Amino acid sequence: MIRHTVLFRFKPDFPDEQRAAWTTGLDRMRGHVPGLLALTHGANVIASARAFDYAIVADFASVDDIAVYDTHPLHEPLKQYSLPNSEQILAVDFEIPEDAS
């Protein structure tokens, strides 16, 4: 299994209605993207200088499934909200061993 983690530092003027459309779109992907096993996301709850504003954690069956997700018709439109409204986006993809609990 591959865990795909993305952190967002938003611009201060990210419009509320666009942010709501973005998070609704994230929820819509659950169960509708091949190879996407699980998707969770949420806003940061502990303010600190090193904290980011938002995180997405998605689990995929394989690395190839991340490529499917990246260009999937439910994912593509979300980029119009997150990319222009972010100061910084970080991502890491790592393998989770089958025996990890």
C-alpha positions in Angstrom: 0.0 0.0 0.0 1.2 3.5 -0.8 0.3 6.5 1.5 0.0 9.8 -0.3 0.2 12.8 2.0 -0.2 16.4 0.9 0.2 19.5 3.1 -1.2 22.9 2.1 -0.3 26.4 3.3 -3.1 28.5 2.0 -3.0 32.2 0.9 -4.9 34.3 3.5 -7.5 35.3 0.9 -8.7 31.8 -0.1 -12.4 32.4 -0.6 -14.6 30.5 1.8 -16.9 29.3 -1.1 -14.0 27.9 -3.0 -12.6 26.2 0.0 -16.0 24.6 0.7 -16.2 23.4 -3.0 -12.7 22.0 -2.7 -13.4 20.0 0.5 -16.8 18.8 -0.9 -14.9 17.6 -4.0 -12.4 15.7 -1.8 -15.2 13.9 -0.1 -16.8 13.0 -3.5 -13.7 11.0 -4.5 -14.2 8.4 -1.8 -15.3 5.2 -3.4 -15.1 6.6 -6.9 -11.4 6.6 -7.9 -10.0 3.2 -8.9 -7.2 2.1 -6.5 -8.1 4.7 -3.9 -8.5 2.7 -0.7 -9.1 5.5 1.8 -9.0 9.3 1.9 -9.1 11.5 4.9 -8.5 15.3 5.1 -8.8 18.1 7.5 -7.7 21.5 8.8 -4.9 22.0 11.2 -6.0 22.2 14.8 -2.8 23.2 16.5 -1.4 26.6 15.5 2.4 26.9 15.4 4.9 28.6 13.1 5.8 25.3 11.4 2.2 24.2 10.9 0.5 23.9 7.6 -3.2 24.7 7.2 -4.6 21.5 5.7 -3.7 17.9 5.1 -4.9 15.2 2.8 -3.9 11.5 3.5 -4.9 9.0 0.8 -4.0 5.3 0.7 -3.6 3.6 -2.7 -3.1 0.0 -3.7 -0.1 0.8 -5.8 2.1 3.6 -7.1 0.3 3.3 -10.5 -3.0 4.1 -8.8 -1.7 7.5 -7.7 -1.2 8.4 -11.4 -4.8 7.3 -12.1 -6.0 9.5 -9.2 -3.8 12.5 -10.3 -5.6 12.8 -13.6 -9.0 11.4 -12.6 -12.1 13.5 -13.6 -13.1 14.0 -10.0 -9.6 15.2 -9.0 -8.7 17.5 -11.9 -11.3 20.2 -11.1 -10.1 20.4 -7.5 -6.7 21.8 -8.7 -8.5 25.0 -9.8 -9.1 25.7 -6.2 -6.0 24.4 -4.4 -3.2 25.5 -6.7 -4.0 29.2 -7.1 -5.0 29.6 -3.4 -1.9 27.9 -1.9 1.4 29.6 -0.9 3.0 26.2 -0.5 2.1 22.5 -1.2 4.3 19.6 0.1 3.7 16.0 -0.7 5.3 12.7 0.2 4.4 9.2 -1.0 5.6 6.2 1.0 5.1 2.5 1.2 3.3 1.0 4.1 4.4 -2.6 4.7 1.5 -5.2 4.8 2.5 -6.2 8.3 2.2 -2.6 9.7 -0.5 -2.0 12.2 
